[in-house]
Amino acid sequence: MTSPALTTRAWSPFARYRRSLWLLTTRDLRVRYSTSFLGYLWSILDPLVMAAIYWFVFTQVFTRPVGTEPYIVFLLCGLLPWMWFTGSVSDATVAFTREAKLVRSTTIPRTIWVARLVLSKGIEFVAALPVLAVFAIVNGASVNWQLVYFVPAILIQTVLTLGIGLIVAPLVVFFRDLERAIRLALRFVFYASPIIYGLHDLAPLGLERVGAFNPLAGIFSLYRSGFFPEQLDWFAVAVSAGMAALALVLGILVFRRTIRAVLKEI
């Protein structure tokens, strides 16, 4: 029978990892907002401004052929998780170069330097959800039990974002131009993802199944299903879950194979 002492020692590396991850994440959040007058509002201002612009363009300027009403809620269900994703991936490009001395001098697992970015942006995403709730209430959006799908959506997005971050962070150290290339690619991915439109809006073009292979498509459909049940696409969800798992496996492999060279390079 395993003794409590042995169990404690077995779990201690995980406990230390979790503690270090949390300390670095909270440090990032404090540094980001402690000297800011608006503080929390900055985490929601960017997606709100973007949502307002797209809402105005597609409801007041043009006749909108995509999405569903209330469109502002539809937009926020895509924009808020998008800000989490793009912020994490963008920050991952400088995960090692920005704090090279700390990365080299500390003995904590180096994956923490990527994981803390995903976690801090994820906390900002969760902190912005009350704003989505306010807009849903004000605009009379219907809510159904599928709102619980926010939980698997968050889990899948965490795995996907972490996997991509683990690939991006070390490679940028060797290929510095990759940082700008990734930022440019994210602009393309924004319009290639069902954010300002829904996956089903691609059906008339015969591109619905093609769009489902975007790993973000199924995640967004889970977020939206609590307000718009017709947006849920289980095929896209399965694709997102599979791609997220694949991204994490590849990320871990790439990270393990390159981390020693990274530490010499930075």
C-alpha positions in Angstrom: 0.0 0.0 0.0 1.4 3.4 -1.0 2.3 5.6 2.0 1.1 9.2 2.2 4.7 10.4 2.1 5.4 8.7 -1.2 2.2 10.0 -2.6 3.1 13.6 -1.6 6.5 13.3 -3.1 5.0 11.9 -6.3 2.7 14.8 -6.7 5.1 17.5 -5.5 6.5 18.2 -9.0 3.0 18.8 -10.3 2.2 21.0 -7.3 5.4 23.1 -7.9 4.6 23.4 -11.6 1.0 24.6 -10.7 2.3 27.1 -8.1 4.9 28.5 -10.5 2.4 28.8 -13.3 0.0 30.6 -11.1 2.6 33.0 -9.7 3.8 34.0 -13.1 0.3 34.3 -14.4 -0.8 36.6 -11.6 2.4 38.6 -12.0 1.6 39.2 -15.7 -1.9 40.4 -14.8 -0.6 42.7 -12.1 2.0 44.2 -14.3 -0.5 44.6 -17.1 -3.2 46.4 -15.0 -1.6 47.8 -11.9 -0.4 51.0 -13.6 -3.5 51.3 -15.8 -6.3 53.7 -14.9 -8.9 51.7 -16.8 -7.6 48.4 -15.6 -10.1 45.7 -16.2 -11.8 47.7 -18.9 -8.8 47.2 -21.2 -9.5 43.5 -21.3 -12.9 44.1 -22.9 -12.4 47.4 -24.7 -10.8 45.9 -27.8 -13.4 43.3 -28.6 -16.2 45.8 -27.7 -14.8 48.3 -30.2 -14.4 45.7 -32.9 -17.9 44.4 -32.2 -19.4 47.9 -32.4 -17.6 48.5 -35.8 -18.8 45.2 -37.3 -22.3 45.7 -35.9 -22.6 49.2 -37.4 -21.2 48.1 -40.8 -23.4 45.0 -41.1 -26.6 46.4 -39.6 -26.6 50.1 -40.4 -24.5 50.4 -43.6 -25.1 47.1 -45.4 -27.9 44.6 -45.4 -26.4 41.8 -43.4 -26.7 38.4 -45.1 -24.8 36.5 -42.3 -25.1 35.7 -38.6 -28.3 35.9 -36.6 -30.1 38.3 -34.2 -29.2 39.8 -31.9 -26.1 40.3 -34.0 -24.0 42.0 -31.3 -24.3 38.9 -29.1 -23.5 36.7 -32.1 -20.3 38.8 -32.7 -19.2 38.8 -29.1 -19.5 35.0 -28.9 -16.8 34.9 -31.6 -14.7 38.0 -30.8 -14.1 37.4 -27.1 -12.6 33.9 -27.6 -10.8 35.2 -30.7 -9.0 37.8 -28.6 -7.9 35.1 -26.2 -6.5 33.0 -29.1 -4.8 35.7 -31.0 -3.4 37.4 -27.9 -1.9 34.2 -26.6 -0.4 33.2 -30.0 1.0 36.7 -30.6 2.6 36.8 -27.1 4.0 33.3 -27.6 6.2 34.7 -30.4 8.2 36.7 -27.7 7.7 34.2 -24.8 11.5 33.5 -24.6 13.1 36.6 -26.2 11.3 39.1 -24.0 12.4 37.6 -20.7 15.5 35.7 -21.8 17.5 36.2 -18.6 14.7 34.8 -16.4 14.1 31.8 -18.8 17.8 30.9 -18.7 18.3 31.5 -14.9 15.3 29.7 -13.5 14.9 26.0 -13.1 11.1 25.8 -13.5 9.9 23.8 -16.6 10.2 26.1 -19.6 6.7 25.2 -20.8 5.4 27.5 -18.0 6.6 30.5 -20.0 4.1 29.6 -22.7 1.3 28.2 -20.5 1.2 31.3 -18.3 0.4 33.4 -21.5 -2.5 31.1 -22.3 -3.8 31.2 -18.8 -3.5 34.9 -18.3 -5.4 35.6 -21.6 -7.9 32.9 -20.6 -8.5 34.7 -17.3 -9.1 37.9 -19.2 -11.6 36.1 -21.5 -13.5 34.7 -18.5 -13.5 38.2 -16.9 -15.1 39.6 -20.1 -18.0 37.1 -20.0 -20.2 39.3 -17.8 -20.1 41.9 -20.6 -21.5 39.2 -23.0 -24.2 38.5 -20.4 -25.1 42.2 -20.2 -25.5 42.5 -24.0 -27.5 39.3 -24.1 -29.9 40.6 -21.5 -30.2 44.1 -23.0 -30.8 42.7 -26.5 -33.2 40.0 -25.4 -31.2 37.1 -26.5 -32.7 33.7 -25.7 -30.6 31.4 -23.4 -30.9 27.6 -23.4 -29.2 24.7 -21.5 -26.5 24.5 -24.2 -24.8 27.4 -22.4 -23.0 24.6 -20.5 -21.0 24.0 -23.7 -18.9 27.0 -22.7 -17.0 24.6 -20.5 -15.8 22.1 -23.2 -15.3 25.1 -25.6 -12.8 26.6 -23.0 -11.1 23.3 -22.5 -10.6 22.6 -26.3 -9.5 26.2 -26.9 -7.0 26.0 -24.0 -5.5 22.8 -25.5 -5.4 24.2 -29.0 -3.8 27.5 -28.0 -1.3 25.9 -25.7 -0.3 23.5 -28.5 0.2 26.2 -31.0 2.1 28.3 -28.5 4.5 25.5 -27.7 5.3 25.2 -31.5 5.6 29.0 -32.1 7.6 30.0 -29.0 10.8 28.0 -29.7 10.7 28.3 -33.5 10.6 32.2 -33.4 13.9 32.1 -31.5 15.6 30.6 -34.6 13.5 32.3 -37.3 12.9 35.9 -36.1 10.9 36.7 -39.2 8.4 34.2 -38.1 7.1 36.7 -35.5 5.9 39.1 -38.2 4.7 36.2 -40.4 2.5 34.8 -37.6 1.0 38.2 -36.9 0.2 38.6 -40.6 -1.3 35.0 -40.7 -3.5 35.8 -37.7 -5.1 38.6 -39.7 -6.0 36.2 -42.5 -7.2 33.6 -40.0 -9.6 36.2 -38.5 -11.5 36.5 -41.8 -11.2 32.8 -42.5 -12.8 31.9 -39.2 -16.6 32.1 -38.5 -16.4 35.2 -36.3 -18.4 37.9 -38.2 -20.3 35.1 -39.9 -21.5 31.7 -38.9 -20.3 28.3 -40.2 -23.7 27.6 -41.7 -23.4 30.9 -43.7 -20.9 29.1 -45.9 -23.4 26.4 -47.0 -24.8 28.3 -50.0 -21.2 28.5 -51.3 -20.6 24.8 -50.7 -17.8 25.6 -48.2 -19.5 24.6 -44.9 -17.6 21.4 -44.6 -14.4 23.0 -45.7 -14.8 25.7 -43.1 -15.4 23.1 -40.4 -11.7 22.1 -40.8 -10.8 25.4 -39.3 -9.9 24.3 -35.7 -11.6 27.5 -34.3 -15.0 26.8 -36.1 -16.2 24.1 -33.7 -15.1 26.0 -30.7 -17.0 29.1 -31.8 -20.1 27.0 -32.5 -20.0 25.7 -28.9 -19.8 29.2 -27.5 -22.7 30.3 -29.7 -24.9 27.3 -29.0 -26.1 28.7 -25.7 -27.7 31.6 -27.4 -28.1 30.2 -31.0 -28.7 26.4 -30.9 -28.8 26.2 -34.7 -25.1 27.3 -34.8 -23.9 24.1 -33.1 -22.1 21.8 -35.6 -20.9 18.6 -34.0 -18.7 17.7 -37.0 -16.8 20.9 -36.6 -16.6 20.3 -32.8 -15.1 16.9 -33.4 -12.6 18.4 -35.9 -11.6 21.1 -33.4 -11.1 18.6 -30.6 -9.0 16.4 -32.8 -6.9 19.2 -34.1 -6.4 20.6 -30.6 -5.1 17.3 -29.4 -2.8 17.0 -32.4 -1.5 20.5 -31.9 -0.7 19.8 -28.2 1.1 16.6 -29.1 3.1 18.3 -31.9 3.7 21.2 -29.6 5.2 19.0 -26.9 7.4 17.2 -29.4 8.7 20.4 -31.0 9.3 22.0 -27.6 11.2 19.0 -26.2 13.4 18.7 -29.3 14.3 22.4 -29.4 14.4 23.7 -25.9 18.1 23.0 -25.3 19.0 24.8 -28.5 16.7 27.7 -27.5 18.4 28.2 -24.2 21.8 28.4 -26.0 20.4 30.9 -28.5 18.6 33.4 -26.3 
